[in-house]
Amino acid sequence: MNHISYAYGQNHFALDDDLQIILQHYWPEFAAHKKELIEFGAYAGRDIYETVYHVDHDARPILMTHDLDGNRIDRVRLSPAHRAVLQNTAHINRPPYEGGSWHHHFALGYLIGDPGMYCILTITGQTAYAIHKYAPEFNQIKEQLLRGDAYGATWMTESQGGSDLGANTAIAFPDGDHWRLTADKYFASGAGLTDYAITTARPHGAKAGPKGLALFLLPRVNKEGQLNFHIRRLKDKSATRSVPSGEAELNQSEAYLIGEAEKGIYYTLENLTVSRLANAIGAMGTARKAHLEVLGRVQRRQAFGSLLLEHPLIRRDLTDLAVRLAGGLALSFHAIEKFDKAWEARPPYTSAYHYARFLTHVAKNKTANHASVMTAMAMELFGGLGFLEEYAVAHWHREALITPIWEGPSNIQALDFLETINKQRAHESYLTEFIPLLEQVGTRHAKIAKETIESSLQKLASLSPQQAQWHAKHVLDQIADATQVALLYALAHSGNTRYEKLAELYATHFILHEEYPDWALQDQAIWGAGIDA
Ligand SMILES: Cc1cc2nc3c(=O)[nH]c(=O)nc-3n(C[C@H](O)[C@H](O)[C@H](O)COP(=O)(O)OP(=O)(O)OC[C@H]3O[C@@H](n4cnc5c(N)ncnc54)[C@H](O)[C@@H]3O)c2cc1C
């Protein structure tokens, strides 16, 4: 593997100053977990890194529909290395349920980085989450999921609508102590692996639209020990191959109601908040893997008589990667911090929960963009080799391209963000936190960020509903950029002046839309963090 990758074999935690500083800033128990993170960083840089490449290129999950005796099984066959990584990482879902925090879970998710591998863990964690909060009668199943003895899944999308969940045609009929579901779940990640899925369906007679949907727990095997649903096929995907995604056919399948039927859409959207945070952290984890590949490349490749890293434009590109990486990671952990404090709230929720959701849309959307741009830039910085599937770097761009799509594309993030403003007034908590922070910093760039926040939100408030939708994505982006400037300044406050410079660079490029200032050309602490002096 070290012939095809510069990142392979390195400790992905020990090398990551941004991660360590951000965890130190947000997570009071960070020091107590540092040893574990160092060990996990070594595992992520070696076994996980090699396995995700191997699965992507040579060992995709294969659907086996029948066993030797002719019984229908619909199970996927995984390579032994794939199975081993899943077993060795199952524990990352445990901390929030054992008195720990979401920072812990997401720090480990970031180190995994690969969206496919992390997806299996995320959907298993989301299933445990739904049981933990709303169906404690299934706590034994939750324990199996958290131990890695069972896999979960979140099956909502149908062929006629992923964003538009209200278009679900899945139907549920009561049958004694359980329900019978008939549905065609068209994008079912974890297909063939899942032991318990959570899935949306409309109880017979319930109202149309999203509010009529209930959430159910769907076991792979029913009470009689028979296969409870079929997997029609696995999708042929351009990336995320380490998670099998397929089509699930439910035909009178046995299922159990989670919580109250009328609140199903709330539970579903709450569950989506968890996966959107995972998406944000996975996007930045993916981007960081590509960045590590680039740092190796620019120190070795020569062009026009000098190493790549000696050329001003290469330093400019490295600056761009460093700015996006620090900003995106800080934004993700800020949203995680707010979620960690608010996640126990239940419908109709608290203002702290709505604020966490507001920040989750901001983070999900922007980090997906950072990851897509950064991984494409990483390929370009490898020149022709970057385009070859033979080397590790190309893999990361293909992986990054899922992050803007699943868990809701950018338009959906913008519309949901708008909803947190119009219905929940979540922007008020945001203004209360960020305006004083930027005023206290007081630099020219902090003022620009503050003005951006005020003017963009004021403008949104002045628009008709149609116009507000038209502008929502732009405002979401502006808020994301101004937030990252503020958070980078906040990191500088804890004593690291590198982040003050990163804040200025971020504001210059993303808010003023000017080129990075040329003082950064000589600032190796910015563009060359991780490169030996
Ligand atoms: C690899 C992979 C794995 C997946 N795994 C799962 C899974 O396990 N479980 C699951 O439930 N789903 C899963 N999905 C589905 C995924 O979540 C959906 O594809 C995604 O949410 C988008 O839904 P859609 O495909 O129906 O697109 P659509 O909803 O048809 O959207 C198409 C486009 O229209 C835009 N759009 C939609 N509505 C509006 C509007 N009102 N205004 C403006 N623009 C709009 C969207 O932003 C998007 O760009 C998976 C998808 C992929 C690719």
The ligand as an ORCA input file, in Angstrom:
! r2SCAN-3c Opt
* xyz 0 1
  C     -25.115      5.693     -1.965
  C     -26.445      6.092     -1.436
  C     -26.922      5.502     -0.285
  C     -28.160      5.867      0.236
  N     -28.625      5.256      1.366
  C     -29.854      5.561      1.846
  C     -30.390      4.896      2.991
  O     -29.766      4.026      3.583
  N     -31.619      5.252      3.415
  C     -32.359      6.203      2.799
  O     -33.456      6.482      3.246
  N     -31.881      6.844      1.704
  C     -30.655      6.550      1.221
  N     -30.166      7.190      0.107
  C     -31.018      8.132     -0.585
  C     -30.609      9.572     -0.400
  O     -30.783      9.983      0.919
  C     -31.429     10.369     -1.406
  O     -30.963     10.013     -2.693
  C     -31.320     11.849     -1.198
  O     -31.900     12.213      0.025
  C     -32.010     12.623     -2.326
  O     -33.277     12.113     -2.592
  P     -33.682     11.690     -4.083
  O     -32.626     10.807     -4.616
  O     -35.064     11.177     -4.081
  O     -33.597     13.036     -4.891
  P     -34.793     14.062     -5.117
  O     -35.524     14.245     -3.845
  O     -35.546     13.664     -6.321
  O     -33.983     15.379     -5.416
  C     -33.421     15.666     -6.697
  C     -32.901     17.085     -6.667
  O     -33.983     17.979     -6.472
  C     -33.725     18.817     -5.375
  N     -34.993     19.120     -4.704
  C     -35.893     18.256     -4.183
  N     -36.917     18.936     -3.646
  C     -36.668     20.258     -3.836
  C     -37.353     21.464     -3.499
  N     -38.506     21.454     -2.825
  N     -36.788     22.630     -3.856
  C     -35.616     22.659     -4.502
  N     -34.919     21.562     -4.843
  C     -35.437     20.371     -4.509
  C     -32.740     18.072     -4.483
  O     -31.948     18.987     -3.743
  C     -31.917     17.315     -5.519
  O     -30.850     18.096     -5.956
  C     -28.929      6.849     -0.426
  C     -28.438      7.448     -1.581
  C     -27.220      7.073     -2.090
  C     -26.728      7.712     -3.351
*
